[in-house]
Amino acid sequence: MKSVLITGCSSGIGLCLAKGLKQKGYQVFATARGDIDVEKLKNLGLDAYQLDLSSSVSIQRAMSHVYEHYSNFLAVVITIKSKISE
């Protein structure tokens, strides 16, 4: 089974991609910054993790969880940025 990690899954394109790829048979690791959003993703049946790309600790923690539960390599990593910094 191919696996994909998607950031920014709390809404919009990230959420749509996560749901669509899961439906197509991918192992989807959906991430979001907020705990409430992570719970929402889990309630949708997705493997969901808290991930804040501005924090190296958060990145390390999320990747540790992914590799703990899925020992194969990730086929794809998709990063969705919800806000553009000025």
ROSE-4610 file (N, C-alpha, C; in Angstrom, 1 decimal, always signed):
// ROSE-4610
residu = [M/M/M/K/K/K/S/S/S/V/V/V/L/L/L/I/I/I/T/T/T/G/G/G/C/C/C/S/S/S/S/S/S/G/G/G/I/I/I/G/G/G/L/L/L/C/C/C/L/L/L/A/A/A/K/K/K/G/G/G/L/L/L/K/K/K/Q/Q/Q/K/K/K/G/G/G/Y/Y/Y/Q/Q/Q/V/V/V/F/F/F/A/A/A/T/T/T/A/A/A/R/R/R/G/G/G/D/D/D/I/I/I/D/D/D/V/V/V/E/E/E/K/K/K/L/L/L/K/K/K/N/N/N/L/L/L/G/G/G/L/L/L/D/D/D/A/A/A/Y/Y/Y/Q/Q/Q/L/L/L/D/D/D/L/L/L/S/S/S/S/S/S/S/S/S/V/V/V/S/S/S/I/I/I/Q/Q/Q/R/R/R/A/A/A/M/M/M/S/S/S/H/H/H/V/V/V/Y/Y/Y/E/E/E/H/H/H/Y/Y/Y/S/S/S/N/N/N/F/F/F/L/L/L/A/A/A/V/V/V/V/V/V/I/I/I/T/T/T/I/I/I/K/K/K/S/S/S/K/K/K/I/I/I/S/S/S/E/E/E]
num = [1/1/1/2/2/2/3/3/3/4/4/4/5/5/5/6/6/6/7/7/7/8/8/8/9/9/9/10/10/10/11/11/11/12/12/12/13/13/13/14/14/14/15/15/15/16/16/16/17/17/17/18/18/18/19/19/19/20/20/20/21/21/21/22/22/22/23/23/23/24/24/24/25/25/25/26/26/26/27/27/27/28/28/28/29/29/29/30/30/30/31/31/31/32/32/32/33/33/33/34/34/34/35/35/35/36/36/36/37/37/37/38/38/38/39/39/39/40/40/40/41/41/41/42/42/42/43/43/43/44/44/44/45/45/45/46/46/46/47/47/47/48/48/48/49/49/49/50/50/50/51/51/51/52/52/52/53/53/53/54/54/54/55/55/55/56/56/56/57/57/57/58/58/58/59/59/59/60/60/60/61/61/61/62/62/62/63/63/63/64/64/64/65/65/65/66/66/66/67/67/67/68/68/68/69/69/69/70/70/70/71/71/71/72/72/72/73/73/73/74/74/74/75/75/75/76/76/76/77/77/77/78/78/78/79/79/79/80/80/80/81/81/81/82/82/82/83/83/83/84/84/84/85/85/85/86/86/86]
x = [+0.9/+0.0/+0.9/+0.6/+1.4/+0.9/+1.9/+1.5/+1.8/+1.1/+1.2/+1.0/+1.9/+1.7/+1.3/+0.2/-0.3/-0.4/+0.2/+0.1/-1.1/-1.6/-2.7/-4.0/-4.3/-5.6/-6.8/-6.7/-7.8/-9.0/-8.7/-9.8/-9.3/-10.2/-9.8/-9.1/-8.1/-7.5/-6.8/-6.2/-5.5/-6.5/-7.7/-8.7/-9.3/-9.5/-10.1/-9.1/-7.8/-6.8/-6.8/-6.8/-6.7/-7.8/-9.0/-10.2/-10.2/-9.9/-9.8/-8.8/-7.6/-6.5/-6.8/-7.4/-7.8/-8.8/-9.8/-10.8/-10.2/-9.1/-8.4/-7.5/-7.4/-6.6/-5.3/-4.9/-3.6/-3.7/-2.5/-2.4/-2.1/-3.0/-2.9/-2.6/-1.5/-1.2/-1.6/-2.7/-3.2/-2.7/-2.2/-1.7/-2.4/-2.4/-3.0/-2.3/-2.3/-1.7/-2.4/-3.8/-4.6/-5.1/-5.1/-5.6/-7.0/-7.9/-9.3/-9.4/-8.6/-8.6/-8.1/-7.1/-6.6/-7.7/-8.4/-9.5/-10.6/-10.9/-11.8/-11.4/-10.1/-9.5/-9.6/-9.3/-9.4/-10.9/-11.8/-13.2/-13.7/-12.9/-13.2/-12.5/-11.8/-11.2/-9.8/-9.2/-7.8/-6.8/-5.6/-4.5/-4.0/-4.3/-4.1/-3.1/-2.3/-1.2/-1.1/-0.7/-0.5/+0.9/+0.9/+2.2/+2.2/+3.1/+3.4/+4.7/+4.7/+5.9/+6.9/+6.5/+7.4/+8.2/+7.9/+8.5/+9.2/+10.6/+11.3/+11.0/+10.6/+10.1/+8.8/+7.9/+6.7/+6.9/+7.8/+8.1/+8.7/+9.6/+10.2/+9.2/+8.4/+7.3/+6.4/+5.9/+5.0/+5.6/+6.8/+7.5/+7.8/+8.1/+8.3/+7.0/+5.9/+4.6/+4.3/+4.6/+4.4/+5.2/+6.5/+7.4/+7.2/+6.7/+6.3/+5.2/+4.2/+3.1/+3.2/+4.1/+4.2/+5.7/+6.3/+7.7/+8.2/+7.3/+7.8/+8.0/+8.6/+8.8/+7.6/+7.6/+6.5/+6.7/+5.6/+5.7/+5.6/+4.8/+4.6/+4.4/+4.9/+4.7/+4.1/+2.9/+2.2/+2.1/+2.7/+2.6/+1.6/+0.6/-0.4/-0.1/+0.1/+0.3/-1.0/-1.6/-2.9/-2.8/-1.7/-1.5/-0.2/-0.2/+1.0/+1.5/+2.7/+3.3/+3.6/+3.4/+3.7/+5.1]
y = [-1.2/+0.0/+1.2/+2.2/+3.4/+4.3/+5.1/+6.0/+7.4/+8.3/+9.7/+10.5/+11.5/+12.4/+13.7/+14.2/+15.5/+16.5/+17.7/+18.7/+19.6/+20.3/+21.3/+20.6/+19.5/+18.8/+19.2/+20.3/+20.8/+21.2/+21.7/+22.1/+22.2/+22.6/+22.9/+21.8/+22.2/+21.3/+20.1/+20.4/+19.3/+18.3/+18.7/+17.8/+17.0/+17.7/+17.0/+16.0/+16.3/+15.3/+14.1/+14.4/+13.3/+12.3/+12.8/+12.0/+11.3/+12.0/+11.4/+10.3/+10.5/+9.5/+8.3/+8.5/+7.4/+6.5/+7.2/+6.4/+5.6/+6.2/+5.5/+4.3/+4.1/+3.0/+3.4/+4.6/+5.0/+5.0/+4.7/+4.9/+6.4/+7.1/+8.6/+9.0/+9.7/+10.4/+11.8/+12.2/+13.6/+14.3/+15.6/+16.4/+17.7/+18.3/+19.6/+20.2/+21.5/+22.1/+22.0/+22.1/+22.1/+20.7/+20.5/+19.3/+19.0/+20.0/+19.8/+19.3/+19.9/+19.5/+18.0/+17.7/+16.3/+15.3/+15.6/+14.8/+14.7/+15.8/+15.8/+14.8/+14.9/+14.0/+12.5/+12.2/+10.9/+10.4/+11.3/+10.9/+10.6/+11.1/+10.8/+9.5/+8.8/+7.5/+7.7/+8.9/+9.1/+8.9/+8.4/+8.4/+9.9/+10.5/+12.0/+12.3/+13.3/+13.7/+15.2/+15.7/+17.1/+17.4/+18.5/+18.8/+20.3/+21.0/+22.4/+22.6/+22.9/+22.9/+24.0/+24.9/+25.9/+25.4/+24.2/+23.7/+22.4/+22.4/+21.2/+20.0/+20.4/+19.4/+18.7/+19.5/+19.0/+18.1/+18.5/+17.7/+16.4/+16.4/+15.1/+14.2/+14.8/+14.0/+13.4/+14.1/+13.6/+12.5/+12.7/+11.7/+10.4/+10.6/+9.4/+8.6/+9.3/+8.5/+7.8/+8.4/+7.8/+6.6/+6.7/+5.6/+4.5/+4.8/+3.9/+2.9/+3.5/+2.8/+2.2/+2.7/+2.3/+2.3/+1.1/+1.0/+1.2/+1.1/+1.4/+2.9/+3.2/+4.5/+5.2/+6.6/+7.4/+7.5/+7.3/+7.4/+8.9/+9.7/+11.1/+11.9/+13.1/+14.1/+15.3/+15.7/+16.9/+18.0/+19.1/+20.2/+21.3/+21.6/+22.6/+23.7/+24.9/+26.1/+26.9/+27.1/+27.8/+29.3/+29.9/+31.3/+31.7/+32.8/+33.3/+34.4/+34.3/+35.3/+36.6/+37.7/+39.0/+39.5]
z = [+0.0/+0.0/+0.0/-0.9/-0.9/+0.2/+0.7/+1.8/+1.5/+2.1/+1.8/+3.2/+3.4/+4.5/+4.0/+4.5/+4.0/+5.2/+5.0/+6.0/+5.7/+6.7/+6.4/+6.1/+6.8/+6.5/+7.4/+8.1/+8.9/+8.0/+6.8/+5.9/+4.5/+3.6/+2.2/+1.4/+0.7/-0.2/+0.5/+1.6/+2.4/+2.9/+3.4/+3.9/+2.7/+1.6/+0.4/-0.1/-0.2/-0.7/+0.3/+1.6/+2.5/+2.4/+2.3/+2.1/+0.8/-0.3/-1.6/-1.7/-1.2/-1.3/-0.5/+0.7/+1.5/+0.8/+0.1/-0.6/-1.8/-2.3/-3.4/-2.9/-1.6/-1.1/-0.5/-0.5/+0.1/+1.6/+2.3/+3.7/+3.9/+4.5/+4.6/+6.0/+6.2/+7.4/+7.3/+7.9/+7.8/+9.0/+8.8/+9.9/+9.9/+11.1/+11.4/+12.6/+12.7/+13.8/+15.1/+15.1/+16.3/+16.7/+18.0/+18.6/+18.2/+18.2/+17.8/+16.4/+15.5/+14.1/+13.9/+14.7/+14.7/+15.1/+16.1/+16.6/+15.5/+14.8/+13.7/+12.6/+12.3/+11.2/+11.7/+12.9/+13.4/+13.3/+13.7/+13.6/+12.2/+11.2/+9.8/+9.3/+10.3/+10.0/+9.4/+9.5/+9.0/+10.2/+9.8/+10.8/+10.9/+12.0/+12.1/+13.2/+13.0/+13.9/+14.0/+15.1/+15.3/+14.6/+13.8/+13.2/+12.9/+13.4/+13.2/+12.4/+11.2/+10.4/+10.8/+11.7/+12.2/+13.4/+13.8/+15.1/+14.7/+14.9/+14.7/+15.6/+16.8/+17.8/+17.3/+16.8/+16.3/+15.1/+14.2/+13.1/+13.5/+14.4/+14.9/+15.5/+16.3/+17.0/+16.1/+15.1/+14.1/+13.3/+12.8/+12.0/+12.8/+14.1/+15.0/+15.1/+15.2/+15.3/+14.0/+12.8/+11.5/+11.4/+11.7/+11.5/+12.5/+13.7/+14.7/+14.2/+13.5/+13.1/+11.6/+10.9/+9.5/+9.1/+9.1/+8.9/+7.5/+6.5/+5.1/+4.9/+3.7/+3.4/+2.9/+3.0/+2.5/+1.0/+0.3/-1.2/-1.6/-0.8/-1.2/+0.1/+0.1/+1.1/+0.4/+0.9/+0.3/+1.3/+1.1/+2.0/+1.5/+2.3/+2.0/+3.0/+2.4/+3.3/+3.2/+4.4/+4.4/+4.4/+4.9/+4.9/+4.3/+3.6/+3.0/+3.9/+4.4/+5.3/+4.4/+5.0/+4.3/+4.8]
